Amino acid sequence: MDSRGNILDTQEESDQKLPTGGEKIIQCLEREGVEYVFGLSGGAIMPLFDALVDSKIQLVLTRHEQGATHMADGYARATGRPGVVLVTSGPGATNTVTGLLTALMDSAPVVVLTGQTITSMLGKDAFQEADVTGITYPVVKHSYLIKNAADIPRIIREAFHVATSGRPGPVLVDIPKDIGQGPCDAPFCDEIDLPGYEVATRGAPEAIAETARLLRAAKRPLLYVGQGAVISGAGKAITTLAEKLRAPVVTTLLGKGAVDETHPLHLGMMGMHGTAYANKAVAGCDLIMSIGGRWDDRITGRLSDFCTGAVKIHVDIDPAEFNKIIRPDVSILGDARLVVEDLLPQIEMADTADWLEQCDKWRRLYPLKYSKQGGLRAQHVLDRLDALTQGEAIITTDVGQHQMWAAQFCRSRSNRHWISSGGAGTMGFGFPAAIGAQFGNPDKKVWAVVGDGGFQMTLSELATAFIHKLPVNVLIINNNFLGMIRQWQEMFYENRLSGSDLEGNPDFVKLAQAYGVKALRIRRPADADRILREAHEHDGPCVVVAEVVKEDNVFPMIPAGASVSEMLIEKPKHALAKPSGST
Amino acid sequence: MSAAIELKPVPQQIHTISLFVNNVPGVLVRVALVFSRRGFNIESLVVSPGAEGRFSRMTVTCSGEPEVLEQIIKQLAKLVDVVHAVDHTGDSAYETEIALIKIEAPLAERTEILQVAEHFKSRVVDYGSESMILQAYGSSEKLDALISLLRPYSIAELVRSGKLLMARGKSAT
């Protein structure tokens, strides 16, 4: 018997059974619990797309890599689970840069896998080669270039761990084609060995005790709730804390929904376009406690006037946020939910009747309002959308006037139901983010509120929504302008309009129909309820185009770099100086 | 009660930061970007293997406003590949630096140069007919003083190692 021959055969067979690097990566994704990857193929990433054919992971083919990245981001923000992107090398990878920045600024867990040229051609200007790790260093939480197939399981495990833990953020993994195509015999890896990476959990007991003491001593306490509270699911604990302290709650743009905005203690959004009563409470409090907020310039305005007399407490999972903008009296490093839960037993029921009465007075004196005259107003449409959805729908937005009006009028009732690009202010985010959110929540209604400007940046994803028969709705607030730019030009640049008129916009109803997507139009205020309901009840994607008043402005407004005392409740009668604050 | 921070021009101080990092590709760029994003110039940078091969040491000197530097150190510490980042400014850490100085001077004019060199305990490591190389070591300030004394003798080339630093006793570098 020729045993030697048999052994050789077995050896050859076992070689053939080794997975390719691409297959190994997909298997690693399966082990991470990935349901969907959002992506677009190309030469260098073909080994991974090939491996997807045999995987239970569903590929969502997008029309542009930016769309894929925002979809993964929207999926991540709506579910709390990491969103995964799969794109090719060169331009495929560089098209994810905006999405990476968006995810980084708003702490969204996204893992972007990019194809790369073969290892032997790295740095030799190969076809579709780009130095992708180099290009993306400033917009990722961490990144990897796989040079050895044996590292695949470790790197994929680390990528998901880093993306989802601590302060979440995007992680990029660059995969040369030969690594994806060649064999990989490395075993799966569950251990994490990252000596430079620490994740904070519980806060220091001394800092929590000191916070409790300051809260007990405060006469006019205020809780300022940010994205960290959303991410850690701290809403329930914060609501209990607010009820015990009898302290009003305000949120950042991204903190919306952590605490039910219809709660009597909730004063809505603070900051540049926040409610007047939220901002007056910020200016009038004697203690402000940030829970997962980062004192963004859109929140504080001019720092030298911000909460000057108030005690400041800062709860954050990222130690680099302390002393970055303000110097807090107490900083607590830890997970927002765990910190607030640890704080609760040390808090007694407080009596802040005078303070709450003052806040209610502001609420009565300066309600959010808009003109009911002169045609269809964006605020009216969004008010009616809020009445229709009752906080049950996930609402995503783009960036600009519609975003601020949606933030004001669509009151978020529960966590992860409000998704908006805050830090980066990325136009084109809202619609693909809604698609991602819809994949993560098939039983929920998802509404993307977008402007005519931003929608045109990623509208090709109508095809993605159509193919997957997603019941996602798009509400286009169409004023045929880059509305926020026009507003600033009107207010601060003597109405010298420059590059803000979007003359030449398509007919968005016909455009949607061309993709096979149902489309409706609202022209009159009286039609808003009926048409929004028709879209809401439609089983499949639906675009609603609200042809709104062309020249309307968002108020209240605190000009960039100004203080609450300079807040404009309505349109000013005189010309204003150019704002000094950031953008 | 805390007052909000306003960045004011303050006298700039030279800071020495030591970093203990993973010895992996890209770590130098990640570190450098934390400085360059804030418009900080790195004055000197020394990278070398640590005692264990998987880690490297970096010693960085730079100048800038203290508040921005506090941010820089926190952002450095936040990098996944940075194990720790320590600002040693004001510490009593042991510091040293090496300089190689090439001076073009004819043989006849070298007496004074050699006197200066001897005073600073620097060594002549190359002695040619048209130029010579001095090797000096010590604190960066001492090397600054030596170099300024040698300026009148036409320094052709100057190479400095950058500051090396190690914390004394049980403190970590």
Interface residues (C-beta under 8 A of the other chain):
Chain A: T133 G134 Y137 P138 K141 H142 S143 L145 V162 L194 P195 G196 Y197 T300 L303 S304 D305 F306 C307 T308 G309 A310 V311 K312 D318 P319 A320 F322 N323 K324 I325 I326 R327 P328 D329
Chain B: M1 S2 A3 A4 I5 E6 V21 N22 P25 G26 V29 R30 L33 R37 E67 E70 Q71 K74 Q75 A77 K78 L79 V80 D81 V82 V83 H84
